[in-house]
Amino acid sequence: MSAARSGPGEAFGRWDHLRPLAGELAERYRSAGYWTEETLGEFLDERLVRDQSLKARVWSDTRPYSGRLSDVRDLAAKVAAGLAARGIGPGDVVAFQLPNWLEAAATFYALCMVGAVVTPIVHFYGPKEVGFILQESRARMLVTADRFARRDYLEDLDGIHSGLDWLESVYVVGESSSSLPGFARRFGELVSADPLERSLPADPDWPALLAYTSGTTRDPKGVVHSHRTIVFEVRQLAAMQADRQRPLLVGAPVGHGIGMLSALLVPRELGHPLSLIDVWDPPRVLDAMVEADLAAGSGSTYFLTSLLDSPGFGPEHLERMREIGLGGSPVPGAVAERAEELGISIVRSYGSTEHPSTTGSTHSEKREKRLHTDGRPRPGVEIRLVDEAGDPVAQGEPGEVLSRGPDRFVGYSDPALTREAIDGQGWFATGDIGVLDAEGFLTITDRKKDIIIRGGEKVSAAEVEEQLARMEGVAEVAVVAAPDQRLGEHGCAFFRMASGAPDVSLDAMRSHLAAAGLARQKWPEELRVLDELPRTPSGKVKKYALRELLERSST
């Protein structure tokens, strides 16, 4: 099946508010080779053909798979043809919510081939998050699973489908013999008999990715990347990998930025096989590492510590983990030093969905810089540190990090958030506080954003607080990050109860959040009840005082 060139059409009118880097900066990026004319679909299609003899494997009790990348590419091309036959092309938003399965990889690659605006959704997100994302993104199509672990996706979707004005079709992966609801079709119906011969042409400045991240707001924020920014990011991240780095077994969800890059994109630049596991079970990960000669443990701190703490961890695993890159969550000094004592070289990096590879280190840097800073700006990236008035701060003084570069996003799906975050010179206000040393190494010291980074997943404290405040007897609640040697951070809820009300219990809190449909990963893992919450003179809760209380109690 061949395809004619598609244009942006009416679907692109909604992106008029975006702020792609232009003028002298854009010319600089093109001249330096950071930006090319290659779209994400063209980038992937060429590399999937090049790497077709490499292995592709999914470790899963639900949908295991073992084959070649040629099979993955063939399935992706047939799904792409099915998408095109249903009118999906450049500018159309299509979402998918799937565990780390073969169909997730094929769907992602297929969407890139037709030039759609790919909208990945983390597979453990509940109906509250999924409903918001599908409505706010204006997704025309959703590819999802029937069920996985404890989740029944179709039951969840049934409760929100009627309010999804833009959603035209839902395709379902799974082997359930039960009938589907009327709004859904089997994934197999999307797979065409004839594959798409080549990726659909698109303008590299058009949106390619709409990734949702829970940050400072109660609802997820839609981060828009163009073909140029995401293709450069893939090359940037691949260039940071150690020369001796084995292919990586990825357990981070492909619906999340870290998992998507680590599993589906960066390996295509490096010429590595596709290696996925749908449940991060450390003993099984350790077995897979030896069986397939894979590395593991990079990403957020949890992925490393869970393997080191597993009873089966031994020299054969250590040999495959000599170089580890950590990012996406705080890295406690004790964790980095423990790894170093075992002979594991640790490098830290700093970034976000908005600007993924802002700073980082290489394994050739001095130990102190690798372990205790977040690295220097990556090629093409610039950073500035400013005070609350927007003026530059002195070296060694804390300031908010502003960044810009070839991989900086082009804006949020919400025009108001775009105006607030990106200025006229292209600087992105990260909301993170950092310090620069004399050699240009950045260390993140605090956050303006009220978020908790639990095992690499960002959790909005405000979103959780909104749900907990609805509990009977709760007068006030504040959720903050507590130190966690395994996950980096977890949530702790501080309650002030109404007069005469009994103290809230952990079980009652969990039951309330489950009934509210909030993803389990967002639930606080501990709680405290105080007579009064600490306040500023203006009456605001002093969350830093609550964090200090937790830090003191953890030592």
Backbone torsions as a table, in degrees:
resi	resn	phi	psi	omega
1	MET	NA	123.1	178.5
2	SER	-99.6	163.5	-175.8
3	ALA	-131.6	140.2	174.3
4	ALA	-86.0	163.8	-179.3
5	ARG	-67.7	136.2	177.6
6	SER	-107.2	144.6	176.3
7	GLY	-103.6	175.2	-174.9
8	PRO	-69.8	-32.5	177.7
9	GLY	59.6	-162.2	-176.9
10	GLU	-70.1	-20.8	-176.1
11	ALA	-61.3	-21.9	-175.3
12	PHE	-91.6	-7.2	179.7
13	GLY	-60.5	-30.3	-178.2
14	ARG	-71.8	-11.9	-176.6
15	TRP	-99.1	13.0	-176.8
16	ASP	-62.1	-22.7	-176.4
17	HIS	-83.2	-7.4	-175.5
18	LEU	-65.4	157.6	-175.8
19	ARG	-125.3	71.4	175.6
20	PRO	-67.2	148.7	177.3
21	LEU	-68.1	133.2	-174.0
22	ALA	-137.0	-174.6	175.5
23	GLY	63.4	-135.7	-175.4
24	GLU	-61.6	-37.5	179.6
25	LEU	-64.3	-45.4	180.0
26	ALA	-62.1	-41.7	179.0
27	GLU	-65.2	-37.7	177.3
28	ARG	-61.3	-43.5	-178.5
29	TYR	-67.5	-37.7	177.8
30	ARG	-68.8	-43.4	-178.8
31	SER	-63.4	-35.2	-179.7
32	ALA	-79.4	-7.4	-178.9
33	GLY	83.8	5.9	177.4
34	TYR	-67.8	-40.2	179.2
35	TRP	-107.8	134.0	175.2
36	THR	-123.6	-177.2	178.6
37	GLU	-91.8	6.3	-176.3
38	GLU	-78.9	128.8	175.0
39	THR	-82.4	166.5	178.8
40	LEU	-61.8	-40.2	178.5
41	GLY	-62.6	-43.4	178.8
42	GLU	-65.8	-41.5	178.3
43	PHE	-56.9	-48.6	-176.8
44	LEU	-72.9	-42.4	-176.7
45	ASP	-60.5	-44.6	-179.8
46	GLU	-62.1	-40.1	-176.3
47	ARG	-79.0	-30.9	175.4
48	LEU	-65.8	-37.0	175.6
49	VAL	-68.3	-44.0	179.9
50	ARG	-59.9	-39.6	-173.1
51	ASP	-100.3	19.0	-169.4
52	GLN	-61.9	-21.7	-179.4
53	SER	-83.8	-8.7	-178.4
54	LEU	-73.1	157.7	-179.3
55	LYS	-75.2	152.4	172.0
56	ALA	-132.7	128.1	-176.1
57	ARG	-145.9	142.3	175.3
58	VAL	-124.8	120.3	173.8
59	TRP	-88.5	116.2	-174.1
60	SER	-162.3	140.9	171.0
61	ASP	-80.6	-20.8	-174.9
62	THR	-91.5	-51.4	-177.6
63	ARG	-139.3	69.1	178.2
64	PRO	-67.8	154.5	-179.6
65	TYR	-152.3	143.2	173.3
66	SER	-145.5	123.5	-178.4
67	GLY	-169.6	-145.7	-178.8
68	ARG	-124.7	158.8	177.1
69	LEU	-63.2	-25.6	176.7
70	SER	-60.9	-35.8	177.9
71	ASP	-70.1	-38.6	178.2
72	VAL	-64.5	-43.5	-179.5
73	ARG	-65.7	-38.8	179.2
74	ASP	-64.6	-43.8	177.7
75	LEU	-63.7	-41.7	179.1
76	ALA	-61.3	-42.1	-179.4
77	ALA	-65.9	-34.0	177.9
78	LYS	-73.7	-37.8	174.7
79	VAL	-65.6	-40.1	177.8
80	ALA	-60.0	-41.0	177.7
81	ALA	-64.0	-39.9	177.1
82	GLY	-64.0	-38.3	176.8
83	LEU	-64.0	-47.4	-179.0
84	ALA	-62.0	-38.3	179.3
85	ALA	-64.4	-23.8	178.7
86	ARG	-97.7	14.7	173.5
87	GLY	84.4	12.7	179.0
88	ILE	-87.1	126.9	-179.6
89	GLY	-155.6	-164.2	-177.9
90	PRO	-52.5	131.2	177.9
91	GLY	95.0	-16.1	-179.1
92	ASP	-84.6	130.7	-179.8
93	VAL	-86.5	124.7	176.9
94	VAL	-130.3	130.1	-179.1
95	ALA	-105.0	152.0	169.5
96	PHE	-139.5	140.3	176.8
97	GLN	-130.4	95.3	-176.5
98	LEU	-138.2	146.6	170.1
99	PRO	-64.7	-179.8	-178.5
100	ASN	-75.1	75.6	-178.5
101	TRP	-116.7	167.8	174.6
102	LEU	-54.1	-44.1	-176.8
103	GLU	-64.0	-29.2	176.8
104	ALA	-66.2	-45.7	178.5
105	ALA	-63.3	-46.5	-178.4
106	ALA	-63.8	-40.6	179.2
107	THR	-65.2	-44.8	178.6
108	PHE	-59.1	-50.0	-179.5
109	TYR	-63.3	-38.4	179.6
110	ALA	-64.1	-43.5	179.3
111	LEU	-62.6	-38.8	176.7
112	CYS	-65.1	-37.5	-178.4
113	MET	-64.8	-33.9	179.7
114	VAL	-91.4	1.3	176.5
115	GLY	77.6	16.6	178.7
116	ALA	-69.4	161.5	173.8
117	VAL	-85.5	101.7	-173.4
118	VAL	-72.7	129.6	-179.1
119	THR	-124.7	91.4	179.5
120	PRO	-78.2	143.2	177.4
121	ILE	-124.1	129.2	179.9
122	VAL	-57.2	133.8	-170.0
123	HIS	-67.7	-19.0	179.2
124	PHE	-95.6	3.7	175.6
125	TYR	-64.6	140.3	-178.9
126	GLY	-89.4	-177.9	-175.1
127	PRO	-60.7	-30.9	178.7
128	LYS	-62.7	-51.0	-178.9
129	GLU	-68.5	-43.7	-177.4
130	VAL	-63.9	-43.4	178.9
131	GLY	-60.0	-43.2	178.7
132	PHE	-63.6	-46.8	-177.1
133	ILE	-62.2	-44.9	-178.4
134	LEU	-65.4	-36.0	179.6
135	GLN	-75.7	-46.5	-175.8
136	GLU	-70.0	-33.7	-179.0
137	SER	-76.6	-18.7	-173.1
138	ARG	61.0	38.3	-179.1
139	ALA	-61.4	132.6	177.1
140	ARG	-82.5	-26.7	-175.0
141	MET	-144.3	149.8	174.5
142	LEU	-130.5	133.8	170.3
143	VAL	-110.9	123.9	-174.3
144	THR	-142.3	178.6	177.1
145	ALA	-99.3	162.2	173.2
146	ASP	-77.6	-47.1	176.6
147	ARG	-160.1	158.2	177.0
148	PHE	-158.8	129.5	-176.9
149	ALA	54.3	-122.5	-178.4
150	ARG	-89.6	-3.4	-172.9
151	ARG	-92.0	133.4	169.4
152	ASP	-109.4	97.9	-174.0
153	TYR	-65.0	-38.8	-177.2
154	LEU	-69.2	-36.6	176.4
155	GLU	-64.1	-42.6	176.9
156	ASP	-62.3	-44.6	-176.4
157	LEU	-67.9	-32.5	-180.0
158	ASP	-59.5	-33.0	-178.6
159	GLY	-77.1	-17.9	-177.0
160	ILE	-117.2	-9.8	-171.9
161	HIS	-59.9	-39.8	-174.4
162	SER	-63.0	-23.3	-179.5
163	GLY	-93.7	3.7	-177.4
164	LEU	-93.3	90.0	-172.1
165	ASP	-62.9	-32.3	-172.7
166	TRP	-91.9	-18.1	-172.1
167	LEU	-74.7	116.8	-177.1
168	GLU	-94.5	-33.3	-174.9
169	SER	-152.6	152.1	178.7
170	VAL	-131.4	128.3	177.6
171	TYR	-116.4	136.7	-167.1
172	VAL	-119.2	127.8	174.1
173	VAL	-93.7	130.8	177.7
174	GLY	154.8	164.4	-176.7
175	GLU	-110.3	12.4	-177.5
176	SER	-59.9	135.3	-180.0
177	SER	-82.8	-11.0	-179.9
178	SER	-71.1	153.0	-178.0
179	SER	-70.3	151.5	179.3
180	LEU	-86.4	154.3	172.7
181	PRO	-62.7	161.1	-173.1
182	GLY	-59.9	-25.4	-176.9
183	PHE	-84.7	-4.0	-171.7
184	ALA	-114.7	154.8	176.6
185	ARG	-132.5	157.7	177.0
186	ARG	-69.8	145.4	178.6
187	PHE	-57.1	-35.5	-179.1
188	GLY	-58.8	-27.4	178.1
189	GLU	-69.8	-18.9	179.6
190	LEU	-84.8	-15.2	-176.0
191	VAL	-86.8	112.9	-178.4
192	SER	-77.9	155.0	176.5
193	ALA	-70.7	-31.3	-178.2
194	ASP	-110.1	127.4	-178.5
195	PRO	-74.6	156.2	171.7
196	LEU	-69.0	129.8	-173.2
197	GLU	-72.8	-34.2	-178.0
198	ARG	-154.6	162.4	178.9
199	SER	-65.5	145.2	177.9
200	LEU	-71.2	136.7	178.9
201	PRO	-64.6	144.4	177.5
202	ALA	-152.3	160.9	177.0
203	ASP	-80.1	128.0	-177.9
204	PRO	-63.1	-13.9	176.3
205	ASP	-85.9	-7.7	-179.8
206	TRP	-74.0	157.1	175.3
207	PRO	-61.7	138.6	178.5
208	ALA	-121.2	-27.7	-173.2
209	LEU	-140.5	132.5	173.6
210	LEU	-122.5	99.9	-174.4
211	ALA	-109.0	129.6	-177.3
212	TYR	-96.9	133.1	-179.3
213	THR	-132.9	136.5	176.1
214	SER	-85.1	113.4	-179.4
215	GLY	-119.8	-114.3	-174.2
216	THR	-86.2	-15.4	-174.4
217	THR	-95.3	167.4	-179.6
218	ARG	-71.5	-28.1	178.3
219	ASP	-111.9	157.4	178.5
220	PRO	-59.3	152.7	177.0
221	LYS	-105.1	135.3	179.2
222	GLY	-88.9	113.5	-177.4
223	VAL	-98.2	123.1	-176.0
224	VAL	-103.8	124.5	172.4
225	HIS	-113.6	143.3	173.8
226	SER	-86.7	171.6	175.2
227	HIS	-57.5	-42.0	-177.9
228	ARG	-62.1	-47.6	-173.4
229	THR	-69.2	-38.7	-176.5
230	ILE	-78.0	-34.4	177.0
231	VAL	-66.0	-41.3	177.0
232	PHE	-63.4	-41.4	180.0
233	GLU	-59.1	-40.1	178.7
234	VAL	-61.2	-45.7	179.6
235	ARG	-66.1	-39.7	179.9
236	GLN	-61.0	-48.3	-177.5
237	LEU	-68.5	-38.1	178.5
238	ALA	-63.6	-37.3	-179.3
239	ALA	-67.5	-19.5	-179.7
240	MET	-82.8	-10.8	-176.3
241	GLN	-71.6	146.1	178.3
242	ALA	-64.7	147.1	-177.5
243	ASP	-59.5	-33.7	-176.4
244	ARG	-95.6	8.9	-174.7
245	GLN	-63.4	122.9	172.9
246	ARG	-72.3	162.0	172.0
247	PRO	-56.9	147.4	-171.7
248	LEU	-102.0	132.8	169.5
249	LEU	-83.7	121.6	-171.9
250	VAL	-107.8	123.0	174.6
251	GLY	-110.9	-12.3	174.3
252	ALA	-62.5	139.4	-176.9
253	PRO	-58.5	135.2	177.1
254	VAL	-69.9	-11.7	173.4
255	GLY	-79.7	-3.3	178.2
256	HIS	-109.0	152.3	-176.4
257	GLY	-56.5	-42.9	-178.4
258	ILE	-64.3	-47.3	-179.9
259	GLY	-66.0	-41.2	179.7
260	MET	-59.9	-47.9	-179.9
261	LEU	-67.1	-47.4	-173.5
262	SER	-68.6	-32.9	-173.9
263	ALA	-99.6	-41.7	-168.8
264	LEU	-103.4	-23.7	-172.3
265	LEU	-112.8	-57.7	-176.7
266	VAL	-59.9	-41.1	177.3
267	PRO	-59.3	-26.6	178.2
268	ARG	-70.5	-34.7	176.6
269	GLU	-72.6	-37.6	-177.1
270	LEU	-81.9	-13.2	-175.8
271	GLY	72.8	39.3	179.3
272	HIS	-103.0	158.8	176.6
273	PRO	-68.7	169.2	175.3
274	LEU	-92.8	119.1	-175.6
275	SER	-135.2	109.3	-175.1
276	LEU	-125.5	150.1	169.5
277	ILE	-135.5	134.3	-171.2
278	ASP	-90.5	-13.9	174.1
279	VAL	-133.0	124.8	-178.7
280	TRP	-80.5	89.1	178.3
281	ASP	-109.2	104.9	-171.4
282	PRO	-50.9	-46.5	178.7
283	PRO	-58.9	-39.2	179.8
284	ARG	-70.6	-37.2	176.4
285	VAL	-61.0	-44.2	-179.9
286	LEU	-61.5	-40.5	177.5
287	ASP	-64.2	-42.6	-178.7
288	ALA	-65.7	-35.8	179.1
289	MET	-57.9	-45.8	-178.2
290	VAL	-73.1	-43.6	-177.6
291	GLU	-59.3	-44.0	-174.1
292	ALA	-108.4	6.8	-179.6
293	ASP	54.6	57.2	-177.4
294	LEU	-115.1	155.8	171.2
295	ALA	-90.2	163.0	175.0
296	ALA	-161.8	162.7	176.6
297	GLY	108.6	-10.7	176.9
298	SER	-79.7	162.7	-179.0
299	GLY	111.1	-136.7	178.5
300	SER	-75.1	160.7	-172.7
301	THR	-55.3	-36.2	-176.5
302	TYR	-57.0	-40.0	-176.2
303	PHE	-63.5	-33.0	177.0
304	LEU	-75.9	-52.9	-173.8
305	THR	-64.3	-34.2	-179.7
306	SER	-64.1	-32.6	177.8
307	LEU	-77.3	-43.0	179.2
308	LEU	-61.6	-32.8	-177.6
309	ASP	-86.0	-8.3	-177.7
310	SER	-73.1	135.1	-177.6
311	PRO	-57.1	-27.6	-177.3
312	GLY	-85.1	0.0	-177.4
313	PHE	-66.2	130.4	-177.8
314	GLY	-148.1	-172.8	-176.6
315	PRO	-58.7	-33.7	-178.9
316	GLU	-66.9	-25.9	176.1
317	HIS	-84.2	-41.3	178.9
318	LEU	-57.7	-38.5	179.9
319	GLU	-61.2	-27.9	-179.1
320	ARG	-93.9	6.5	-177.3
321	MET	-130.2	34.1	-176.0
322	ARG	-68.5	-29.2	177.7
323	GLU	-126.5	119.6	-177.4
324	ILE	-125.7	134.4	174.4
325	GLY	-108.0	127.3	-179.0
326	LEU	-115.1	140.0	178.2
327	GLY	-176.3	166.5	178.9
328	GLY	93.5	-11.9	176.1
329	SER	-157.2	160.5	178.8
330	PRO	-57.4	145.3	178.8
331	VAL	-114.7	97.9	178.4
332	PRO	-57.8	140.0	-179.3
333	GLY	-57.0	-34.9	-179.4
334	ALA	-64.1	-35.1	179.5
335	VAL	-68.5	-46.7	-179.8
336	ALA	-61.3	-42.5	-178.8
337	GLU	-69.1	-36.9	176.6
338	ARG	-61.2	-44.4	179.5
339	ALA	-63.1	-42.6	179.7
340	GLU	-61.0	-39.5	179.6
341	GLU	-63.4	-27.4	177.8
342	LEU	-83.0	-6.5	-178.5
343	GLY	93.3	18.2	177.7
344	ILE	-97.6	123.7	176.0
345	SER	-80.4	122.2	-177.6
346	ILE	-106.8	134.1	168.1
347	VAL	-125.5	143.6	178.7
348	ARG	-109.4	153.3	177.0
349	SER	-140.0	162.5	179.5
350	TYR	-132.5	135.9	176.9
351	GLY	-176.2	-170.0	-178.3
352	SER	-156.8	171.6	174.7
353	THR	-58.2	-36.9	-179.2
354	GLU	-67.8	-42.0	179.6
355	HIS	-138.6	85.6	-164.5
356	PRO	-61.1	-48.7	-176.0
357	SER	-113.2	77.2	-177.5
358	THR	-80.3	-54.2	177.0
359	THR	-134.1	163.3	177.8
360	GLY	-178.0	168.6	178.4
361	SER	-120.8	165.6	172.3
362	THR	-110.1	164.4	-178.0
363	HIS	-71.4	-8.0	177.5
364	SER	-87.9	-7.0	179.4
365	GLU	-70.1	163.5	176.6
366	LYS	-62.0	147.9	-177.3
367	ARG	-54.3	-45.5	-176.9
368	GLU	-61.3	-38.8	-179.8
369	LYS	-71.2	-40.3	-178.7
370	ARG	-65.5	-42.3	-172.4
371	LEU	-84.5	-30.6	-167.8
372	HIS	-123.0	8.9	170.3
373	THR	-131.0	169.3	179.3
374	ASP	-100.0	16.5	172.7
375	GLY	89.7	-176.1	179.7
376	ARG	-106.1	161.8	178.9
377	PRO	-55.6	138.8	179.0
378	ARG	-75.4	164.5	-179.0
379	PRO	-51.7	131.1	179.7
380	GLY	85.7	-13.0	-176.0
381	VAL	-92.9	139.2	174.2
382	GLU	-120.6	144.1	173.6
383	ILE	-132.4	151.4	174.3
384	ARG	-134.7	146.5	174.6
385	LEU	-113.9	127.2	-175.5
386	VAL	-130.8	158.2	175.8
387	ASP	-87.2	-172.3	-175.4
388	GLU	-65.3	-22.7	178.3
389	ALA	-86.7	-3.9	-178.9
390	GLY	88.6	8.4	179.9
391	ASP	-91.1	147.4	-179.9
392	PRO	-60.7	145.2	177.1
393	VAL	-99.8	158.9	179.1
394	ALA	-72.1	155.7	177.3
395	GLN	-55.3	134.0	179.5
396	GLY	87.5	-7.9	178.7
397	GLU	-97.3	144.6	180.0
398	PRO	-72.5	145.1	176.9
399	GLY	-159.3	163.2	177.1
400	GLU	-71.6	137.3	-178.8
401	VAL	-83.2	122.3	169.7
402	LEU	-107.5	141.1	-177.7
403	SER	-140.8	155.0	169.6
404	ARG	-154.8	156.5	-178.5
405	GLY	171.0	177.6	-175.6
406	PRO	-64.5	-18.4	-179.7
407	ASP	-107.6	12.0	176.1
408	ARG	-72.3	137.0	-177.4
409	PHE	-61.4	165.7	-176.9
410	VAL	-98.8	-1.2	176.5
411	GLY	144.4	173.1	175.8
412	TYR	-93.4	161.6	174.0
413	SER	-66.2	-24.5	177.5
414	ASP	-90.7	114.9	-177.8
415	PRO	-57.0	-36.4	-178.6
416	ALA	-64.4	-40.8	178.5
417	LEU	-66.5	-36.1	178.4
418	THR	-62.5	-47.1	-179.7
419	ARG	-62.1	-35.0	-177.3
420	GLU	-74.4	-32.3	-169.9
421	ALA	-95.0	-26.4	-173.2
422	ILE	-122.7	126.7	-179.6
423	ASP	-91.7	-178.7	-174.8
424	GLY	-68.0	-17.7	178.1
425	GLN	-97.0	5.8	176.2
426	GLY	90.0	7.0	-179.4
427	TRP	-80.4	131.7	176.8
428	PHE	-97.9	123.5	177.4
429	ALA	-82.9	105.8	-171.8
430	THR	-73.2	-27.1	-174.0
431	GLY	81.8	2.0	178.6
432	ASP	-101.3	146.8	179.8
433	ILE	-104.6	132.8	-178.6
434	GLY	-144.5	174.4	178.4
435	VAL	-131.7	136.3	176.2
436	LEU	-104.8	133.2	176.6
437	ASP	-93.1	-178.0	-174.4
438	ALA	-64.8	-23.5	-179.5
439	GLU	-95.0	5.8	176.8
440	GLY	85.7	12.8	177.4
441	PHE	-84.9	135.2	-178.5
442	LEU	-98.8	139.0	171.6
443	THR	-126.5	120.1	177.5
444	ILE	-78.0	126.2	-175.2
445	THR	-111.9	-21.7	-176.9
446	ASP	-165.2	175.0	179.2
447	ARG	-130.0	135.3	166.4
448	LYS	-76.7	-31.2	179.5
449	LYS	-70.1	136.8	-179.6
450	ASP	-90.1	74.3	-176.6
451	ILE	-130.0	158.3	173.8
452	ILE	-117.6	130.5	179.4
453	ILE	-107.3	97.3	-175.4
454	ARG	-100.1	106.6	179.5
455	GLY	59.7	31.1	-179.9
456	GLY	93.1	-13.0	-179.8
457	GLU	-95.9	126.7	179.8
458	LYS	-80.6	130.0	-179.9
459	VAL	-119.9	124.2	178.2
460	SER	-76.1	117.7	176.9
461	ALA	-61.9	-38.2	-178.3
462	ALA	-63.3	-37.8	179.4
463	GLU	-63.7	-43.5	-179.6
464	VAL	-68.9	-41.8	179.7
465	GLU	-59.4	-39.4	-178.9
466	GLU	-60.1	-38.7	179.6
467	GLN	-74.2	-42.5	-177.2
468	LEU	-68.9	-30.2	180.0
469	ALA	-64.8	-15.9	-179.6
470	ARG	-87.4	-2.2	178.8
471	MET	-71.1	142.1	179.5
472	GLU	-61.6	132.5	176.8
473	GLY	87.9	-5.5	-179.0
474	VAL	-86.9	122.5	177.3
475	ALA	-89.1	-34.8	-176.1
476	GLU	-162.9	147.8	179.2
477	VAL	-146.0	142.9	174.9
478	ALA	-134.1	131.7	-179.5
479	VAL	-112.1	128.4	-178.6
480	VAL	-134.1	169.2	178.5
481	ALA	-82.5	131.8	174.3
482	ALA	-109.6	143.6	178.7
483	PRO	-61.3	142.4	-179.0
484	ASP	-145.4	114.5	-177.2
485	GLN	-64.9	-23.8	-178.8
486	ARG	-90.9	-46.6	-173.8
487	LEU	-100.0	-8.2	-172.7
488	GLY	91.8	-56.1	177.2
489	GLU	-148.4	155.3	165.3
490	HIS	-142.3	167.0	-177.0
491	GLY	-83.7	141.5	171.6
492	CYS	-127.1	128.3	179.9
493	ALA	-100.5	126.5	174.9
494	PHE	-102.5	122.5	-177.6
495	PHE	-110.7	143.1	162.2
496	ARG	-116.9	119.0	-174.2
497	MET	-89.0	152.4	175.5
498	ALA	-66.4	154.0	-178.5
499	SER	-56.1	127.1	178.3
500	GLY	84.5	-8.9	-179.3
501	ALA	-81.9	141.8	177.2
502	PRO	-70.7	156.2	178.3
503	ASP	-64.0	144.7	178.3
504	VAL	-76.8	146.0	178.3
505	SER	-104.5	162.6	178.9
506	LEU	-63.7	-41.0	179.6
507	ASP	-64.5	-40.6	179.6
508	ALA	-65.4	-39.6	178.6
509	MET	-62.9	-43.9	-179.6
510	ARG	-65.2	-41.3	179.5
511	SER	-63.1	-39.6	179.7
512	HIS	-64.4	-44.6	-178.4
513	LEU	-69.8	-34.0	176.3
514	ALA	-63.7	-42.8	179.6
515	ALA	-66.2	-29.0	178.9
516	ALA	-77.8	-10.0	178.7
517	GLY	81.5	18.1	-179.7
518	LEU	-81.9	137.0	-178.9
519	ALA	-56.1	139.3	-176.9
520	ARG	-58.0	-33.2	-178.2
521	GLN	-64.5	-15.6	-179.6
522	LYS	-93.9	-8.0	-176.5
523	TRP	-71.5	133.9	173.0
524	PRO	-59.1	144.1	-178.0
525	GLU	-100.4	-3.4	172.5
526	GLU	-152.0	164.5	178.0
527	LEU	-145.7	156.0	174.0
528	ARG	-133.3	146.4	175.1
529	VAL	-114.3	122.7	-179.4
530	LEU	-118.4	150.6	175.3
531	ASP	-67.0	-37.8	178.4
532	GLU	-143.4	145.0	174.6
533	LEU	-92.2	140.2	179.8
534	PRO	-64.0	140.9	-173.8
535	ARG	-133.5	156.0	169.8
536	THR	-81.4	168.4	177.6
537	PRO	-57.1	-26.2	179.9
538	SER	-84.5	-2.0	177.0
539	GLY	98.4	-2.7	179.5
540	LYS	-76.1	146.6	176.5
541	VAL	-68.8	131.4	179.1
542	LYS	-86.2	90.2	-176.8
543	LYS	-66.7	-30.1	178.9
544	TYR	-63.4	-31.5	177.5
545	ALA	-68.5	-36.3	176.5
546	LEU	-67.5	-39.9	177.4
547	ARG	-64.3	-40.0	177.7
548	GLU	-62.8	-38.2	177.5
549	LEU	-60.5	-43.0	179.5
550	LEU	-68.4	-39.3	179.3
551	GLU	-64.4	-40.1	179.2
552	ARG	-65.6	-39.0	-177.3
553	SER	-74.6	-17.5	-178.9
554	SER	-89.2	-9.1	-178.1
555	THR	-94.6	NA	NA
